[in-house]
Amino acid sequence: MSGGSIAERQQALLVARLQAILVSNGYLADMGARVHEERAHFDEADTFPLLNVQMVGEAVDGDQFGERITITRTWRVEVWRGVDDDLALALLQDVKRALMDRGSLGNFDDEDGKLGALTYGGTEALAIEQDGHGITGLSATFSVKGPETWGEPRTAT
């Protein structure tokens, strides 16, 4: 994860944790093998359930004076499932378990250092119609609040 901006490292860590959602790791389904980023649509060739990660916003917390600022970035993790799949809540619990690593207690760190603190923001139902087929799921939001150096998005002084 080295070399990227703080935002890129945060998203990479979210994706890496989601990719661990495999039956062999004690989860319900192998959604970790089907993690997409910023995907806008799906088709019948896709295997469900699958995950899609999208950054949906960022906000600066407090005053922006000085060299260090605090930014809260929010991602939406979409859990898409097939029409016949009635495990939506169980799949959501797997996502929460993977991202909200109990050992970290909200600390969000990669091998290069601290990226902030992870919080859970809630869930909404999803439904789209594509190619005449209904696809449903759940959308969970997660935010990471952490420092960034003014004018240098790769460091957090």
C-alpha positions in Angstrom: 0.0 0.0 0.0 3.1 2.2 0.1 3.3 5.3 -2.1 -0.4 6.2 -2.4 -2.2 9.1 -1.0 -3.9 8.7 2.4 -7.3 8.3 0.6 -5.9 5.6 -1.7 -4.4 3.8 1.2 -7.6 3.9 3.1 -9.6 2.5 0.2 -6.9 -0.2 -0.4 -7.2 -1.3 3.3 -11.0 -1.4 3.1 -10.8 -3.6 0.0 -8.1 -5.8 1.5 -10.2 -6.5 4.5 -13.2 -7.3 2.3 -11.2 -9.7 0.2 -10.7 -11.8 3.4 -14.5 -12.7 3.3 -14.0 -16.3 2.3 -15.7 -19.5 3.5 -12.2 -20.8 4.4 -11.9 -17.9 6.8 -15.2 -18.7 8.6 -17.5 -16.4 6.6 -20.8 -17.4 5.0 -19.9 -16.9 1.3 -16.8 -16.2 -0.8 -17.7 -12.5 -1.5 -14.0 -11.6 -1.0 -13.2 -13.2 -4.3 -15.7 -10.7 -5.9 -14.8 -7.3 -4.6 -15.2 -4.5 -7.1 -14.3 -0.8 -6.9 -16.5 2.0 -8.3 -18.5 -0.3 -10.4 -21.7 1.2 -11.9 -23.6 -1.8 -13.2 -23.7 -5.6 -13.2 -24.9 -8.2 -15.7 -26.0 -11.8 -15.8 -22.4 -13.0 -16.1 -21.6 -11.8 -12.6 -21.6 -14.3 -9.8 -23.5 -13.3 -6.7 -23.2 -12.3 -3.9 -20.6 -9.7 -4.7 -19.3 -6.5 -3.1 -18.8 -3.0 -4.6 -16.8 -0.3 -2.9 -17.4 3.4 -3.7 -16.1 6.5 -2.2 -19.1 8.8 -1.6 -17.6 11.8 0.0 -15.1 13.6 2.2 -15.4 16.5 4.6 -12.8 18.5 6.5 -13.4 18.5 10.2 -13.0 21.8 12.0 -10.7 24.7 11.1 -8.2 24.4 8.3 -5.5 26.4 9.8 -2.0 25.0 10.2 -0.1 22.2 8.6 -2.3 19.4 9.7 -6.0 18.9 8.8 -8.5 16.2 9.7 -10.5 14.7 7.0 -13.4 12.3 7.2 -13.9 10.1 4.1 -16.9 8.0 3.6 -17.3 4.8 1.5 -20.3 2.8 0.6 -19.9 -0.9 0.6 -22.6 -2.5 -1.5 -23.6 -6.1 -0.9 -25.3 -7.3 -4.1 -27.1 -10.6 -4.0 -29.0 -12.8 -6.5 -32.8 -12.9 -6.7 -33.0 -16.2 -4.9 -30.6 -15.3 -2.1 -32.4 -14.5 1.2 -29.2 -14.1 3.2 -28.8 -10.3 2.9 -28.6 -9.6 6.7 -26.1 -12.5 7.2 -24.0 -11.2 4.3 -24.0 -7.7 5.8 -22.8 -9.1 9.1 -19.9 -10.7 7.3 -19.0 -7.3 5.9 -19.2 -5.6 9.2 -17.1 -8.4 10.9 -14.4 -8.0 8.2 -14.2 -4.2 8.3 -14.8 -3.6 12.0 -11.8 -5.8 13.0 -12.4 -6.5 16.7 -8.7 -6.5 17.5 -8.2 -3.0 16.1 -11.1 -1.3 18.0 -11.6 1.2 15.2 -8.0 2.0 14.6 -7.4 1.9 10.9 -3.7 1.2 10.1 -1.7 -0.3 7.2 1.9 -1.3 7.2 2.9 2.3 6.5 1.2 3.7 9.6 -2.0 5.1 11.0 -4.7 6.0 8.6 -7.4 7.2 11.0 -10.3 5.7 12.9 -13.0 3.6 11.2 -16.7 4.1 12.1 -19.9 2.4 10.8 -22.6 4.8 9.5 -25.6 2.6 8.8 -27.4 0.6 6.1 -29.9 1.1 3.3 -31.7 -1.3 1.0 -30.6 -1.4 -2.7 -32.5 -2.4 -5.8 -31.8 -2.0 -9.5 -33.2 -3.4 -12.6 -30.7 -4.4 -15.3 -31.4 -6.2 -18.5 -34.9 -7.0 -17.3 -33.6 -8.6 -14.1 -34.0 -7.3 -10.6 -30.9 -7.2 -8.4 -31.2 -6.4 -4.7 -28.8 -5.8 -1.9 -27.7 -3.7 1.0 -25.5 -0.6 1.2 -23.4 0.0 4.3 -21.5 3.2 4.9 -18.1 3.3 6.7 -16.1 6.4 7.4 -12.4 6.9 8.2 -11.5 10.1 10.1 -7.8 10.9 10.1 -5.0 13.5 9.7 -3.5 14.7 6.4 -0.8 17.3 5.8 -2.1 20.5 4.2 -1.2 20.4 0.5 0.4 17.0 0.7 -2.2 14.2 0.5 0.4 11.5 0.9 1.4 12.4 4.4 -0.2 12.8 7.8 2.2 14.9 9.9 
